[in-house]
Amino acid sequence: MNTLNGLPAHVLLVHGVVVLLPLSALLLVLTSVWPAARRRLAGPNAVLAVLVVLLVPLTTDAGEWLERRVPSSELVRNHAELGDSAIFYAVPIAVLALVVWWRDREARVASGRRTYLAPLSVAVTGVVVVLALVVAAAGVYGMYRIGDSGARAAWTSGRG
């Protein structure tokens, strides 16, 4: 998928990643620290985070296709290199979103059943919260850097 209705697919797909990855990061923090939000949003966020992981390679592949068709510049190369790192933000967010969802699920049905992610452990919950904060902050900052470099590459003609 390189074009959609004549437009480069990257230009359209990138908006999904730029919006959905930070949204998933925000929901990850919210569901990790607030039990009421966890009960309602952990499952949908797990699905969203996995969809973002699937969307990132589509977007970067479309970006590589586009990169071969625009004039080469340092700004374009920098954006392409940063764009390749997006998956390293998306995967940890998705893994932790799945952990938060699974722990909530286990906590609800734990009566007498074997659990695997210590859903009632305060220590494990603390570790998950700290990891969620770090991963979410890194993901949002990473998306900012990637998006900013893409905007510079697109809107700074002939310089760089």
N, C-alpha and C positions, 0 to 999 in steps of 0.2 A: 504494500500500500504506500505509494509514493505521492499520489495526488488525490485530492477529493474535490470533485467538481471543478477541476482545473487549478485549484490552489495547492501549493505544497502541503502535504499532510502534516509535516512538522509544525507549521505555523498554527494549525488547528489543534493538534494533539497536545502541544506544549501547554496550552491553556488548561487542559485537564490536569496535567501533572502539577503545574504551578498553583492551582487552586486546591486540588484534592490531597496532595501530600501534606501541606501545612494543616489542612482541615483534619486529616487523620492524626497528625501529630498533636494537635490541640485536643482532640477527642481522647487520645491516648493518655495525656496528662489528666484530663478531667475524669476519665473512668478509673485511672489508677489511684486517685486521691479522694474521690467522692463516691461512696457506696450507692447512693440513690441513682447517680448518673451511670454507674457501672451496671446496675440491674437493667437499665433501659437501653444503654448505648454501646455496651461492650460487644455484643454480637454484631450489630450493624457496623461498628467500627472495624471489627476483625475482617468482615467482608470487604469493606471499603479499602482497608490497607492492603489486602491481597490483590484487589483490582488495580490499585496503584502500582504494585510490583509488576503486574502484567502490562500495564500501560507504559511504564518507563522504557522497556526495550523497544516497544513499537515507536515511541517518540524519538529515542536516540537513533534507531535505524533510519527513520524518516529524516532525521537531522543529518545523518551521514550522507544520505542521498542528496539532500539539499546542498550540503557543503561542497559536493563535487560540481555543483552547477552555479555557484556564486563565485565572484572574484576572491581569490585567496588573499587573506590579510592576517596579521598577527591577532587582531580582535576575533576573527572567525576561528582561527586555530585555538585560541584561548577558550572560547566558548565551547568548542567541540571537546576539548580536554576536560573542562569542568562538567560538561553534560554527561560524559562517561561516568562520572562519580555519582550520579543521581541514584543509581541502583543501590549504592552503599548507604544511602540514607533511607531508601524505601524498605529494604529488607529488614533492618533492625526494628523499624516502626511496626512492620507487619508481624514480626515474630513476637514482639512484646504485646501487641494488640491481641494476638491469639492467646498468649499466656494470661493476660488479664481476663479475657473472656472465659478461658478454660478454668481458671481458678474460681471465678464467680459461679460458673456452672457446677463445679465440684462442691463449693461451699453450700449450695442450695440442696444438693442431693447426697451430702456426705454421711448422713446418718447410717453408721455401720458399714459403709462401703469403703473400699480401699481408695485412697486419693493419691495423686502423683505430684501435685505442685503445691502441697502444703497450704490449702486455701484458708486455713484458720490461723496460720502462723504470722504473728506480728512482725517477726524478724524478716521473713521472706517477703511480706507485704512491703516493708520498708525498703528492701533491696529493689523490688520491682518499681516502687515509686521513684527512687533515685535514678534507676536506669531509664525509666520513662521520661523523666525530666531531662536527662542528658541527651538521650536519643532524639527526643522531640526538638530540643533547642538546636542540636546539630542539624537536624533535617530542615528546620525552618531557615536557619542561617545558610545552609548549603543551597537551598532553593533560591534564596535571595541572591547569592553569589552567581549561581548559574543563570538566573533570569536577568540580572543586571548585566552580565557579560553578553548575553544574547541581545539585549536591547542596545547595548553599545555597538555590537557588531552590525546590527540591522540599521541603526540610525546614525552611525558615524561613517559617512561615505568617504572612501578614499584616504582616511587617516588611520594610522595604526599599523 
